[in-house]
């Protein structure tokens, strides 16, 4: 039963937060007249000694320590006797566990938000470098319309900007102190939860003691934000995998972010990008698992809640690694502009723009769609490009087509026509880059 119920193997990483929360509670007990100044000072001195031992890896756990909270309290009692035994007055492991967990997640969300911003900066930097590079845009993984490559890179950047906002929202959700809620009903001791919250750097304090110890919404909000971020990273990873194939040939990875084959010496495998794909379902699974733990739980505290931490710990560790890898790949990748430009030079990619030309001349879109489809079919049958079709061929398909058709097919002309909001015209891409830069300048909390 002890092996089944112990959480020490994984929750000992909360030692910093437990020591900080215990020191804040000691100061609260002193303010309430339950600890003398000397007792409070002795407790803080012993906590500092415990922190040094944890930092050095020399803290000695006892066989009876079932979690980090009992280990720290036992350490105080062993050294201080009655003074150490007083530390648990007016608190429960229920509110202490929640306080430690929230403190840990507050720091983690800010660190991940910083990692998102670093990746966003790498994407924006590549977009700035390649803002005039041509590339094909895709739907259904088929070449669809030509774009500026910066436009495509920024299509990955803006989801990251939303991820940044979601991570800060998860930080705000965690920034509520549960200390003072005790087991779930509060305490008869004259403690001041507001002062303790301020002491620990929490923005606010709980409203209801039962909710304070049973709430794990903040953990769900983080895991939801992390799962969405994982999806965005996986999509970026998949595109890097595609771009670095011989078939696409749009990019070459730095050797630091690729692996050789164990048997084929010519191979350069995009392992880091592939792992970005594989980590996304892992993150989503943590979200689903915690939903499963929490659904149907009666109030207030239940041992089930011990199952929250490993999901959060692994999700944070996974995101830290993923963001580091993605940023490193983006900073070191080499894009082959000529290869992308050649793929974007296919005049058939301008078919939609020819249809828009007909629309501007009063032809209903469905009719113009059919006209252009006929021109494409004819060009394919004759083995020519659209611009190589003679004027009489145009006249057979539509009486409103003239020399503007050929001008439209001039390299880059159709691309610069995309002047609508968020489009791929250069001026619009410059606006998008400026907006991405504003996200990078936003405060991190």
C-alpha positions as CSV (number, residue, x, y, z in Angstrom):
1,X,0.0,0.0,0.0
2,X,2.9,2.4,0.7
3,X,4.4,1.7,-2.6
4,X,1.0,2.2,-4.3
5,X,0.3,5.5,-2.6
6,X,3.7,7.1,-2.4
7,X,4.3,10.1,-4.7
8,X,7.8,11.0,-3.5
9,X,9.5,9.4,-6.6
10,X,7.9,12.2,-8.8
11,X,6.8,15.0,-6.5
12,X,10.2,15.6,-5.0
13,X,10.9,18.0,-7.8
14,X,8.5,20.3,-5.9
15,X,11.1,20.8,-3.1
16,X,11.8,24.4,-3.9
17,X,8.1,25.3,-3.9
18,X,7.5,23.3,-0.7
19,X,10.3,25.0,1.1
20,X,9.0,28.4,0.0
21,X,5.4,27.6,1.0
22,X,6.5,26.3,4.3
23,X,8.6,29.4,5.1
24,X,5.7,31.6,4.1
25,X,3.4,29.6,6.4
26,X,6.0,29.9,9.3
27,X,5.8,33.7,8.8
28,X,2.0,33.5,8.9
29,X,2.1,31.6,12.1
30,X,4.4,34.1,13.6
31,X,2.0,36.9,12.6
32,X,-0.8,35.0,14.3
33,X,1.2,34.6,17.5
34,X,1.5,30.8,17.2
35,X,5.3,30.8,16.6
36,X,7.7,33.0,18.4
37,X,10.1,35.0,16.3
38,X,12.9,32.7,17.5
39,X,11.0,29.6,16.4
40,X,10.1,31.1,13.1
41,X,13.8,32.1,12.5
42,X,14.9,28.5,13.5
43,X,12.4,27.0,11.0
44,X,13.6,29.3,8.2
45,X,17.2,28.5,9.0
46,X,16.4,24.7,8.9
47,X,14.5,25.2,5.6
48,X,17.6,26.9,4.2
49,X,19.7,24.0,5.2
50,X,17.2,21.6,3.6
51,X,17.3,23.6,0.4
52,X,21.1,23.5,0.3
53,X,21.0,19.7,0.8
54,X,18.4,19.3,-2.1
55,X,20.5,21.6,-4.3
56,X,23.6,19.4,-3.6
57,X,21.7,16.2,-4.0
58,X,22.5,15.1,-0.4
59,X,19.1,15.4,1.2
60,X,18.4,12.1,3.0
61,X,14.9,10.8,2.7
62,X,13.4,8.6,5.3
63,X,11.6,5.3,4.6
64,X,8.4,6.8,6.0
65,X,8.5,9.9,3.7
66,X,5.5,9.3,1.3
67,X,5.8,12.7,-0.5
68,X,7.9,15.8,-0.6
69,X,5.7,17.6,1.9
70,X,6.0,14.9,4.7
71,X,9.8,14.8,3.9
72,X,10.3,18.5,4.5
73,X,8.1,18.5,7.7
74,X,9.9,15.5,9.0
75,X,13.3,17.2,8.4
76,X,12.1,20.2,10.5
77,X,10.8,18.0,13.3
78,X,14.0,15.9,13.4
79,X,16.1,19.1,13.8
80,X,13.9,21.4,15.8
81,X,11.6,19.1,17.9
82,X,8.5,20.9,19.1
83,X,9.2,24.1,17.1
84,X,9.3,22.0,13.9
85,X,6.2,20.1,14.9
86,X,4.3,23.4,15.1
87,X,4.7,24.1,11.4
88,X,1.6,22.2,10.3
89,X,-0.8,24.2,12.5
90,X,-3.5,25.8,10.4
91,X,-2.6,24.0,7.2
92,X,-3.3,20.7,5.6
93,X,-1.4,18.8,3.0
94,X,-4.4,19.5,0.8
95,X,-3.8,23.3,0.6
96,X,0.0,22.8,0.7
97,X,0.0,20.4,-2.3
98,X,-2.1,22.8,-4.3
99,X,0.1,25.8,-3.4
100,X,3.3,23.9,-4.3
101,X,1.8,22.8,-7.6
102,X,0.6,26.2,-8.5
103,X,3.9,27.8,-7.7
104,X,5.7,25.3,-9.9
105,X,3.3,25.7,-12.8
106,X,3.6,29.5,-12.6
107,X,7.3,29.3,-13.3
108,X,6.9,26.6,-15.9
109,X,4.3,28.6,-17.9
110,X,6.5,31.7,-18.0
111,X,9.5,29.5,-19.2
112,X,7.4,27.9,-21.9
113,X,6.0,31.3,-23.0
114,X,9.6,32.5,-23.3
115,X,10.4,29.4,-25.4
116,X,7.4,30.1,-27.7
117,X,8.6,33.7,-28.1
118,X,12.1,32.5,-29.1
119,X,10.7,30.1,-31.7
120,X,8.4,32.9,-33.0
121,X,11.5,35.1,-33.3
122,X,13.3,32.4,-35.3
123,X,10.3,32.1,-37.7
124,X,10.0,35.9,-38.0
125,X,13.8,36.1,-38.7
126,X,13.5,33.5,-41.5
127,X,10.5,35.3,-42.9
128,X,12.4,38.6,-42.9
129,X,15.3,36.9,-44.7
130,X,13.1,35.3,-47.3
131,X,10.3,37.8,-47.6
132,X,10.8,38.2,-51.4
133,X,11.3,34.4,-52.1
134,X,8.7,32.7,-54.2
135,X,7.3,29.3,-53.3
136,X,4.2,27.3,-54.2
137,X,1.4,27.2,-51.7
138,X,-0.5,24.0,-51.2
139,X,-3.9,22.6,-50.5
140,X,-4.4,18.8,-50.2
141,X,-0.6,18.7,-50.6
142,X,-1.1,19.7,-54.2
143,X,0.5,22.9,-55.7
144,X,-2.3,25.4,-55.6
145,X,-1.2,29.1,-55.8
146,X,2.2,30.8,-55.8
147,X,3.0,32.8,-52.6
148,X,5.9,34.6,-50.9
149,X,7.6,32.0,-48.7
150,X,7.5,34.6,-45.9
151,X,3.7,34.4,-46.0
152,X,3.9,30.7,-45.4
153,X,6.4,31.0,-42.6
154,X,4.2,33.6,-40.9
155,X,1.3,31.2,-41.2
156,X,3.2,29.1,-38.6
157,X,4.2,32.2,-36.6
158,X,0.7,33.5,-35.8
159,X,-0.5,30.2,-34.2
160,X,2.5,30.5,-32.0
161,X,1.4,34.0,-31.0
162,X,-1.9,32.5,-29.9
163,X,0.0,29.8,-28.0
164,X,1.9,32.5,-26.3
165,X,-1.3,34.2,-25.2
166,X,-2.8,30.8,-24.0
167,X,0.3,30.1,-22.0
168,X,0.1,33.5,-20.2
169,X,-3.6,32.7,-19.6
170,X,-2.6,29.4,-18.0
171,X,-0.1,31.4,-15.8
172,X,-2.9,33.7,-14.7
173,X,-5.1,30.6,-13.9
174,X,-2.4,29.2,-11.7
175,X,-1.7,32.5,-9.9
176,X,-4.2,32.0,-7.1
177,X,-3.0,31.0,-3.6
178,X,-4.8,28.2,-1.8
179,X,-2.9,28.5,1.5
180,X,-5.2,29.1,4.4
181,X,-7.9,26.8,3.0
182,X,-6.5,24.0,5.2
183,X,-8.2,20.6,4.6
184,X,-11.2,22.2,2.9
185,X,-13.1,24.2,5.5
186,X,-10.6,26.8,6.5
187,X,-9.1,27.1,10.0
188,X,-10.0,28.6,13.3
189,X,-6.5,30.0,13.7
190,X,-6.1,33.7,13.0
191,X,-4.1,33.3,9.8
192,X,-4.1,35.9,7.0
193,X,-4.3,34.1,3.6
194,X,-4.1,37.4,1.7
195,X,-0.8,38.3,3.4
196,X,0.6,34.8,2.8
197,X,-0.4,35.0,-0.9
198,X,1.4,38.3,-1.3
199,X,4.4,36.8,0.5
200,X,4.6,34.0,-2.1
201,X,4.0,36.3,-5.0
202,X,0.5,35.1,-5.9
203,X,-1.7,37.7,-7.6
204,X,-4.9,36.7,-5.6
205,X,-6.3,34.3,-3.0
206,X,-9.0,31.6,-3.1
207,X,-12.7,32.5,-2.6
208,X,-13.9,29.2,-1.3
209,X,-11.7,26.8,0.8
210,X,-13.3,23.6,-0.6
211,X,-12.8,24.8,-4.2
212,X,-9.2,25.8,-3.3
213,X,-8.0,22.3,-2.5
214,X,-10.0,20.4,-5.2
215,X,-9.6,22.8,-8.1
216,X,-7.3,21.6,-10.9
217,X,-8.8,23.7,-13.6
218,X,-5.4,25.6,-13.9
219,X,-3.7,22.2,-14.7
220,X,-6.3,21.4,-17.4
221,X,-5.9,24.9,-18.9
222,X,-2.2,24.4,-19.1
223,X,-2.5,21.0,-20.6
224,X,-5.1,22.3,-23.1
225,X,-2.7,25.1,-24.1
226,X,0.2,22.6,-24.3
227,X,-1.8,20.2,-26.5
228,X,-2.7,22.9,-29.0
229,X,1.0,24.1,-29.0
230,X,2.0,20.5,-29.6
231,X,-0.3,20.3,-32.7
232,X,1.2,23.5,-34.0
233,X,4.8,22.2,-33.5
234,X,3.8,18.9,-35.2
235,X,2.6,20.7,-38.3
236,X,5.8,22.7,-38.5
237,X,7.7,19.5,-38.0
238,X,5.8,17.7,-40.8
239,X,6.5,20.6,-43.2
240,X,10.2,20.5,-42.4
241,X,10.2,16.7,-43.1
242,X,8.6,17.4,-46.5
243,X,10.7,20.4,-47.4
244,X,13.9,18.4,-46.7
245,X,13.0,15.4,-48.9
246,X,14.7,15.0,-52.3
247,X,11.3,15.2,-53.9
248,X,10.7,18.8,-52.5
249,X,14.3,19.9,-52.0
250,X,13.2,23.2,-50.5
251,X,15.5,23.1,-47.4
252,X,18.6,21.5,-45.9
253,X,18.8,20.9,-42.2
254,X,21.9,21.8,-40.2
255,X,23.7,18.6,-39.2
256,X,23.1,19.3,-35.5
257,X,19.4,18.6,-36.1
258,X,19.6,15.6,-38.3
259,X,20.7,12.0,-38.0
260,X,22.5,9.7,-40.3
261,X,21.1,6.3,-41.2
262,X,22.5,3.2,-39.4
263,X,23.1,1.4,-42.7
264,X,22.8,3.9,-45.6
265,X,25.6,6.5,-45.4
266,X,24.0,8.9,-47.9
267,X,20.9,9.5,-45.7
268,X,20.3,12.7,-43.7
269,X,17.2,12.0,-41.6
270,X,15.1,14.9,-40.1
271,X,14.8,13.1,-36.7
272,X,14.1,16.3,-34.7
273,X,11.3,17.3,-37.0
274,X,9.8,13.8,-36.9
275,X,9.9,13.8,-33.1
276,X,7.9,17.1,-33.2
277,X,5.1,15.2,-34.9
278,X,5.3,12.3,-32.5
279,X,5.2,14.4,-29.3
280,X,1.8,16.1,-30.2
281,X,-0.3,13.0,-29.3
282,X,1.7,12.5,-26.1
283,X,0.7,16.0,-25.0
284,X,-2.9,15.5,-26.0
285,X,-3.0,12.2,-24.1
286,X,-1.9,14.0,-20.9
287,X,-4.9,16.4,-21.3
288,X,-7.3,13.5,-21.8
289,X,-5.8,11.6,-18.9
290,X,-6.3,14.5,-16.4
291,X,-9.8,15.0,-17.7
292,X,-10.3,11.3,-16.9
293,X,-8.9,11.7,-13.4
294,X,-11.1,14.8,-12.6
295,X,-14.4,13.8,-14.1
296,X,-17.0,12.7,-11.6
297,X,-14.8,13.4,-8.5
298,X,-16.8,14.3,-5.4
299,X,-15.7,17.3,-3.5
300,X,-13.3,18.0,-1.9
301,X,-9.9,16.3,-1.8
302,X,-9.5,12.7,-3.1
303,X,-6.3,10.7,-3.5
304,X,-7.1,10.6,-7.2
305,X,-5.7,14.2,-7.4
306,X,-2.2,12.7,-6.8
307,X,-2.4,11.7,-10.5
308,X,-2.3,15.3,-11.7
309,X,1.4,15.9,-11.3
310,X,3.1,13.4,-13.6
311,X,0.9,14.5,-16.5
312,X,2.0,18.1,-15.9
313,X,5.6,17.3,-15.3
314,X,6.0,15.3,-18.4
315,X,4.0,17.8,-20.5
316,X,6.3,20.7,-19.4
317,X,9.5,18.6,-19.9
318,X,8.2,17.6,-23.4
319,X,7.4,21.2,-24.4
320,X,10.7,22.5,-23.1
321,X,12.6,20.0,-25.4
322,X,10.3,20.5,-28.4
323,X,10.6,24.3,-28.3
324,X,14.3,24.1,-28.0
325,X,14.6,21.7,-30.9
326,X,12.2,23.6,-33.1
327,X,14.0,26.9,-32.6
328,X,17.4,25.3,-33.2
329,X,16.1,23.7,-36.5
330,X,14.6,27.0,-37.7
331,X,17.7,29.0,-36.9
332,X,20.1,26.6,-38.6
333,X,18.0,25.5,-41.6
334,X,19.0,26.6,-45.2
335,X,16.2,27.3,-47.6
336,X,16.9,26.7,-51.3
337,X,15.2,29.7,-52.9
338,X,15.9,28.7,-56.4
339,X,14.2,25.3,-55.9
340,X,11.1,26.9,-54.4
341,X,11.0,29.5,-57.1
342,X,11.1,26.9,-59.8
343,X,8.2,25.0,-58.2
344,X,6.3,28.2,-58.0
345,X,6.9,29.2,-61.6
346,X,4.3,26.8,-63.0
347,X,1.8,29.1,-64.8
348,X,-1.1,26.8,-64.0
349,X,-0.8,28.1,-60.4
350,X,-2.1,31.4,-61.7
351,X,-5.4,29.8,-62.8
352,X,-7.4,31.3,-60.0
353,X,-6.1,34.8,-60.9
354,X,-7.2,34.3,-64.5
355,X,-10.6,33.4,-63.1
356,X,-10.6,36.6,-61.0
357,X,-9.7,38.6,-64.1
358,X,-12.9,37.3,-65.7
359,X,-14.9,38.1,-62.6
360,X,-13.6,41.7,-62.7
361,X,-15.0,41.8,-66.3
362,X,-18.4,40.8,-65.2
363,X,-18.3,37.0,-65.8
364,X,-19.9,35.0,-63.0
365,X,-17.3,33.1,-61.0
366,X,-18.7,29.6,-61.7
367,X,-18.6,30.5,-65.4
368,X,-15.1,31.9,-65.2
369,X,-14.0,28.8,-63.3
370,X,-15.2,26.7,-66.2
371,X,-13.5,28.9,-68.8
372,X,-10.1,28.7,-67.1
373,X,-10.5,24.9,-66.6
374,X,-11.0,24.7,-70.3
375,X,-7.8,26.7,-71.0
376,X,-5.8,24.6,-68.6
377,X,-7.1,21.4,-70.3
378,X,-6.2,22.7,-73.7
379,X,-2.7,23.8,-72.7
380,X,-2.1,20.3,-71.2
381,X,-3.4,18.6,-74.3
382,X,-1.2,20.7,-76.6
383,X,1.9,20.4,-74.2
384,X,2.2,24.2,-73.8
385,X,2.0,26.7,-71.0
386,X,-0.9,29.0,-70.5
387,X,1.0,32.0,-71.9
388,X,1.9,30.0,-75.0
389,X,-1.8,29.6,-76.0
390,X,-2.5,31.8,-79.0
391,X,-5.1,34.7,-78.8
392,X,-7.5,32.7,-81.0
393,X,-7.5,30.0,-78.4
394,X,-8.5,32.5,-75.8
395,X,-11.3,33.8,-77.9
396,X,-12.7,30.3,-78.3
397,X,-13.1,30.1,-74.6
398,X,-14.1,33.7,-73.7
399,X,-14.7,36.8,-75.7
400,X,-13.5,39.1,-72.8
401,X,-10.0,37.7,-72.6
402,X,-7.3,39.9,-74.2
403,X,-3.7,40.9,-73.8
404,X,-4.2,41.4,-70.0
405,X,-4.3,37.6,-69.8
406,X,-0.6,37.5,-70.9
407,X,0.4,40.4,-68.7
408,X,-1.2,38.6,-65.7
409,X,1.0,35.5,-66.4
410,X,4.2,37.6,-66.2
411,X,6.3,36.2,-63.4
412,X,5.2,37.6,-60.0
413,X,2.3,39.6,-61.4
414,X,-0.4,37.3,-60.0
415,X,1.4,37.1,-56.6
416,X,1.4,40.9,-56.1
417,X,-2.3,41.0,-57.0
418,X,-3.1,39.4,-53.6
419,X,-3.5,42.7,-51.8
420,X,-6.5,41.7,-49.6
421,X,-6.0,41.7,-45.8
422,X,-3.5,39.0,-44.8
423,X,-2.7,38.2,-48.4
424,X,0.6,37.2,-49.9
425,X,1.5,40.5,-51.7
426,X,4.7,41.9,-50.4
427,X,3.1,44.9,-48.7
428,X,0.7,42.7,-46.8
429,X,3.6,40.4,-45.8
430,X,5.4,43.4,-44.4
431,X,2.4,44.2,-42.3
432,X,2.2,40.6,-41.0
433,X,5.9,40.8,-40.1
434,X,5.3,44.0,-38.2
435,X,2.4,42.3,-36.3
436,X,4.6,39.3,-35.4
437,X,7.2,41.7,-34.1
438,X,4.6,43.3,-31.9
439,X,4.0,39.9,-30.3
440,X,7.7,39.6,-29.6
441,X,7.7,42.9,-27.8
442,X,4.7,42.1,-25.6
443,X,5.3,41.7,-21.9
444,X,5.7,38.0,-20.7
445,X,3.3,38.2,-17.8
